[in-house]
């Protein structure tokens, strides 16, 4: 895993949680929808009397998965923030925090810090190198899942 991928985990997990919440909302809508009554003359079939409990079990399972993802998100975000906080150069710290925690664009970071876009990119590279030097041993040989 690269330094950018490692730091980007916070943003990725946040997007995954948002997607799961959309999925959960869709399940809830489907579970609450009313099925049409079918009057076809079919023989030897029996309706599933436990259809609603199956739907609600899926919803409960999805909620549990979302809770686990939120726990992982909070834990990883806390670790990464502590690591970024330990970067001693204030400019490099500001760039890493703005980019990976606040999810700002390079244009916005450059504007906020009153640097040119190119200077901001150069400093971002320097910040990544400083972070990697300090914490690279924790993630560089790990494959991203």
Wavefront OBJ file of the C-alpha trace (Angstrom):
o trace
v 0.000 0.000 0.000
v 1.319 3.442 -0.876
v 1.317 6.426 1.465
v -1.526 8.040 -0.508
v -3.583 4.839 -0.252
v -2.873 4.564 3.459
v -3.933 8.146 4.148
v -6.864 7.829 1.735
v -8.389 4.990 3.776
v -10.378 7.500 5.816
v -12.056 8.938 2.746
v -12.605 5.505 1.179
v -14.226 4.085 4.310
v -16.442 7.148 4.584
v -17.662 6.651 0.983
v -18.249 2.939 1.610
v -20.360 3.735 4.692
v -22.371 6.288 2.719
v -23.008 3.681 0.009
v -24.126 1.095 2.576
v -26.517 3.638 4.110
v -28.085 4.186 0.682
v -28.379 0.413 0.269
v -29.982 0.118 3.721
v -32.492 2.838 2.870
v -33.444 0.934 -0.303
v -33.917 -2.293 1.681
v -36.178 -0.492 4.147
v -38.299 0.934 1.336
v -38.630 -2.516 -0.235
v -39.511 -4.079 3.116
v -42.277 -1.558 3.688
v -43.743 -1.777 0.207
v -47.026 -3.570 -0.282
v -47.015 -6.585 -2.562
v -49.827 -7.010 -5.027
v -52.140 -9.963 -4.492
v -51.876 -12.533 -7.252
v -54.965 -14.520 -8.178
v -53.487 -16.925 -10.655
v -54.611 -20.525 -10.640
v -51.392 -22.214 -9.727
v -51.422 -25.546 -8.047
v -48.995 -26.945 -5.459
v -47.365 -23.692 -4.468
v -47.354 -22.184 -1.081
v -46.564 -18.570 -0.315
v -43.658 -17.763 1.961
v -45.412 -16.820 5.209
v -42.193 -15.538 6.705
v -41.276 -13.152 3.892
v -41.296 -10.020 6.068
v -39.110 -11.496 8.785
v -36.571 -12.456 6.101
v -36.562 -8.852 4.863
v -36.137 -7.488 8.380
v -33.338 -9.964 9.118
v -31.482 -8.661 6.064
v -32.003 -5.098 7.260
v -30.696 -5.995 10.717
v -27.671 -7.722 9.180
v -26.958 -4.648 7.043
v -27.240 -2.351 10.084
v -24.752 -4.529 11.974
v -22.327 -4.392 9.038
v -22.648 -0.590 8.890
v -21.963 -0.342 12.637
v -18.789 -2.421 12.185
v -17.689 -0.214 9.293
v -18.295 2.926 11.356
v -16.216 1.490 14.215
v -13.383 0.718 11.766
v -13.700 4.217 10.248
v -13.497 5.944 13.639
v -10.505 3.828 14.716
v -8.549 4.372 11.476
v -9.345 8.079 11.372
v -8.151 8.492 14.954
v -4.882 6.664 14.217
v -4.199 8.602 11.025
v -4.990 11.952 12.679
v -2.546 11.140 15.494
v 0.096 10.234 12.940
v -0.465 13.424 10.941
v -0.437 15.432 14.192
v 3.059 14.105 14.863
v 4.484 15.702 11.697
v 6.610 18.503 13.114
v 6.780 20.791 10.071
v 3.642 22.916 10.347
v 3.272 23.467 6.598
v 3.537 19.749 5.840
v 1.122 18.991 8.665
v -1.404 21.521 7.286
v -1.224 20.046 3.808
v -1.694 16.443 4.982
v -4.536 17.338 7.334
v -6.294 19.496 4.745
v -5.985 16.892 2.004
v -6.680 13.625 3.817
v -8.854 14.585 6.767
v -10.721 17.663 5.542
v -10.761 16.283 1.942
v -9.855 19.628 0.385
v -8.716 19.917 -3.220
v -5.193 21.082 -3.995
v -6.675 24.268 -5.428
v -8.443 25.020 -2.132
v -5.343 24.172 -0.088
v -3.205 26.440 -2.274
v -5.710 29.260 -1.881
v -6.016 28.812 1.898
v -2.258 28.686 2.416
v -1.558 31.403 -0.158
v 0.775 29.213 -2.214
v 0.770 28.558 -5.935
v -0.841 25.338 -7.104
v 2.549 23.933 -8.172
v 4.146 24.853 -4.838
v 1.284 23.112 -3.040
v 1.828 19.946 -5.099
v 5.560 20.071 -4.386
v 4.933 20.487 -0.654
v 2.372 17.667 -0.745
v 5.058 15.379 -2.173
v 7.451 16.478 0.551
v 4.748 15.885 3.193
v 4.108 12.372 1.852
v 7.840 11.629 2.030
v 8.036 12.885 5.629
v 5.000 10.797 6.587
v 6.369 7.716 4.832
v 9.762 8.104 6.505
v 8.087 8.173 9.905
v 5.308 5.585 9.399
v 6.035 3.716 6.165
v 7.152 0.615 8.058
v 3.527 0.163 9.213
v 1.883 -0.036 5.797
v 4.280 -0.134 2.835
v 4.344 -3.949 2.559
v 0.617 -4.368 3.197
v -1.671 -5.204 0.282
v -4.811 -3.114 0.013
v -8.025 -5.127 0.351
l 1 2 3 4 5 6 7 8 9 10 11 12 13 14 15 16 17 18 19 20 21 22 23 24 25 26 27 28 29 30 31 32 33 34 35 36 37 38 39 40 41 42 43 44 45 46 47 48 49 50 51 52 53 54 55 56 57 58 59 60 61 62 63 64 65 66 67 68 69 70 71 72 73 74 75 76 77 78 79 80 81 82 83 84 85 86 87 88 89 90 91 92 93 94 95 96 97 98 99 100 101 102 103 104 105 106 107 108 109 110 111 112 113 114 115 116 117 118 119 120 121 122 123 124 125 126 127 128 129 130 131 132 133 134 135 136 137 138 139 140 141 142 143 144 145
